[in-house]
């Protein structure tokens, strides 16, 4: 195949005029889009075929999403829990909860009163030497425990009555935002397991099979974008000064009887040595600039890789063709 391509360029050059420098050789190209595996996973289904035309959003390939689905469900549960906790703090205590806390505080207060009375009585009996030190110590311990229970019950009642502190609410809000971010990340990961066409294009190459396991970053599909086919040519450095972005040129494609109109969209600033298909001896030692030319009136159906001739005008003619 390379030999035939090489020979075609030889014939093309032989047909050129004696002024070889007025013709640049190249190929018809389309922007190539490579889609790779976002994670290491098994290919569940191939939804495209080589040569198929696809539109933006069309599903091309799907990877197994069992684990990704479970992670999304887990993150969703965490989000629901965080949202419920915040709602509870914002709503405050119910009337029944406040009533129960008030009753508990009252009971603790009564227990402390009883313990205080018992302690006073035991102190009197101890002075009268009617009870021992152990009984007095036990009464003191019961009094202290009752006082602690009352403090705890009253603090609980104050919290329910005054509502949640702002710091607690801010902490719950931060926890909710973190849960939302984790869920969004897992949902994005799940969506990435379905490879879709980013633009209208033709499927050029499928490098995988359904059921096979691929590694992260493995190229799976290559697309050729439909938008604006272009010509890629190497222009001699002696001619590059006459070209700029927007310059209009005449383009001839192998197999088409009529010339097409092209517009320069990019001129590579860094020169390179003449590629191997610039066969005339005079041009071999010259530096060339890779140039891309957009075709506005190209017939549909032309395959990428066709041999192309671009007529390079002189300085005077190209100045008149610039927009």
Secondary structure, 3 states (H helix, E strand, C coil): CHHHHHHHHHHHHHCCCCCHHHEEEEEEECCEEEEECCCCEEEEEECCCCCCEECCCCEEEEECCHHHHHHHHHHHHHHHHHHHHHHHHHHCCCHHHHHHHHHHHHHHHHHHHHHHHHHHHHHHHHHCCCCCHHHHHHHHHHHHHHHHHHHHHHHHHHHHHHCCCHHHHHHHHHHHHHHHHHHHHHHHHHHHCEEECCCCEEEEEECCCCCCEECCCCEEEEEEECCCCEEEEEEEHHHHCCCCCCCEEEEEECCCCCCEEEEEEEECCCCEECCCCCCCHHHHCCEEEEEEEEECCCCCCCCCCCEEEEECCCHHHHHHHCC
